[in-house]
Amino acid sequence: MLKKSEMVLIDVDGTLVDSVPDLHYCVDAMMKALAMPLRGEARVRTWVGNGVERLVRRALTDSLDGEPDDQLFARAYPIFLDLYAENTSKRSKLYPGVIDGLDYLQQQGYKLGCVTNKAAQFTIPLLKDLGVHDRFGIIVSGDSLPEKKPHPLPLLHAAEFFGVAPEKALMIGDSVSDVKAARAAGFQIICMSYGYNHGNDIRDAKPDAVIDSMAELCNLI
């Protein structure tokens, strides 16, 4: 069992929502518009997790750390944003167990927040369309503050909002970025085994626990 927490913050992509089907559609539609090779869902799945700007850069260079030509990026990024605005939640779904997990957390009286690197213009419609927006007392998106994960600021901002000390706070995520942010903020961290971590096993990042479904939270906290 983990230490008793008062607040739980939850990531979106790869934790609450499998958003890759929509992101993959938009990446390949963008590539098609640019007359460039399509990238496919498997590749996109390894690129997600650091916001859509980084995703576009990865798609253009077909690599995790590549930097595209400035002019190419300037052409591509608006195409992607327009596509994603129309396809934020058409194919995306909550992972199995998410509703059970949220129900349990609410029944136990935890203060709930959402912290994601996804921009607010996509985060809010996605959470609303999937019916979970109103579960959260605060939603911190990737462009809500001057810093985003792995910086601790979004987590500490939410803790301050709820009046909860970091040592009584828990983050639920799926990536090294979530683990780094939680450790820097002084939070406990549970990771989902199924998320987006650039193809690496999240256990290597040594979170406090790894689970296969949010329905398992009742056994941990």
N, C-alpha and C positions, 0 to 999 in steps of 0.2 A: 504493500500500500504506500501511496505517496503521502507527503505531509498534507494536512488539511488546508485547503485553499478557500478563499472567499470569492474569487473572481476567476473566470475562465475566458480566455481570448482564443478565437478560432480563425485559422487561415481559410481562404476560399478555394483557389485552384489546387486540386490534388488532395484536398482535405474534406471540404464540404461537397465540392462540385467537380465532376469530370467534365472540364470545359474544352478538352482537346478536340472533340469532334467539330465544334464551331471554329476554334482557332485554326485547325488544319484546313477546313473549308476556306477560310479567309486567306491563309498563307498561299494555298495553291491557286486561288482565284487572283490574288495579287501577282504571283509569278507568271500566270498566264497572260495577264494584262501587260506585263513587262516583256513578254516574249522570252521568258527564261524557263529553265527546266522546273517541273513540279517537284516538290520535296517529299510528299507522302506523309501519312499519319505517324508512322513509327519515328521518323526523324523529328517531327514537330513535338512529339511526346517527350523527347529528351531535351528540347530547347525551352520548354515552358517553365515559368517560375520567377522571372525577374522583371515582369512588366512587358507590355506589348512593344515598346520601342526596342528593347533588347531582343525580343523575339523576331522582329523584322530584320534587325541587323544579322542575326544568326541565319535567317532564311536566305537573305541575299548572298551571304558568304558561304552558306552550307557548312558552317562550323560554329562551335560553342563560343569561341573567343574572337571571331573575325570582325574586322571593321570594314564595311563597304565604302566605296567611293562616295564622297559627300553628295555629289549631284544625283547619283543613283538613289541614295537614301532619301533625298529631298523629293524625288519623284514617287518613290515607293510608299513612304510612310502615310501620306494623305489617302492613297488608294486603300491601304489596309484599314485605316481608321474609319473610312466610309463603309467598307465592307463589314467591319466588326460591329459598327453601330446598328447595322441591319440584321446582324447574325449573332447577337450576344448570347441568346438562349434558345435558339431554334433546335439545336441538337444536344445541348448540354443537359446533364441530369445530376441530381443528388446521388451520392454513393449509397449503396445499401447500408442500413444501420444509422444513417445520419439523423433521421427523424426520431428514432428510438433514443439516440444519444442526447439530442437536444431536449426531448421530453424529460429524460432522467435529470439532466442538469437543472432544468427549470423546476422540477418537482423538489429537488434538493435545495433550492433557494440560491444557487450561484448567480452572481452578477455576470451577465454574458455580453461579450463584445466580439467584434469581428475586426481582424487586422490583416490587410492584404496589400500586395504591391500593385494590384490592378487599379487603374485609374477610376475615380468615382463615377465618371460618365458611363462606365461599363459595369462597375460593381453594383450600383444601386438597382438598375433595371434587372440585372441577373438575379439578385437575391429576391427582388419582388416577384419576378416571373416564376421563380421556383418555390415561392411561398414561405420563405424563411426570413425575410427582411425584418419583420416586426418582432422576431425573437431576440434581437440584439439591442441593448441600451445605447451602444455607441458603435459606429462603423468608421474605422480609420482606413482610408484608401491610400494608394501609392502616391497620390498628389495632394493629400490632406495636409501634410506637414513638410518642412524643408528636407527631412530625411525619411528613408523607408528602410525596411528590413534588408540586410542584417543589422542595421543600426538599431540600437535599443529605443530610440525616441518614440516610435509609434506605440510600443508596449507601455512605456513609462507614462505617456500621455493618457492612455486609456486607464491605467492604474490611478493616476491623479484625478481623472474624471469621476471615477467611482469611489475615490477616497480609500483605496486599498494599498497596503504596503506591498512592495515587490515580492517579499518573502512569503506573502500569503496569496500569490498569484500564480496561475498556471496558463501555459500556452499549449494549444494543440495545433500541430502543423505537419508538414510532410517533407521538408527540405533542410539542407544544411543552413540555408538562410534563416529559417525559423529557429533552429538550434542555436546559432550564433547570436541572434537577437535576444532569445530567452536567457542565454547564459550572461550576456552583457547587461541585461536588465535585472538579473537576480531572480528570474522566474524559474519554476519547474517547467519541464517540457515533455510532452507526450507526442510521439510521431505515429502517423499512419503508415503501414507497410506498403500501401498501394499507390502512393502519390508520385509527384514529379520531382525527382532528384537527379536529373541529368543521367539517368541510367545506373546510378550507384545505389548500393544498399544503404538505407538510412541508418541502419544499426551501426555502421562504421563511424557515424558522427556522435555516438554515445548519448542519445537522449535518455531521460529517466525511465522511459518505457516505450515500447512499440506495440501497437495493436493492429488487428486486421479489420476492425469495424468499430465505429463509434458506439455501437450497442454494447461493447465490452467495457465502457467507462464505469458501469455500475460495479465492476469487480475491482476497480483501481482506486476510485475516489468516492 
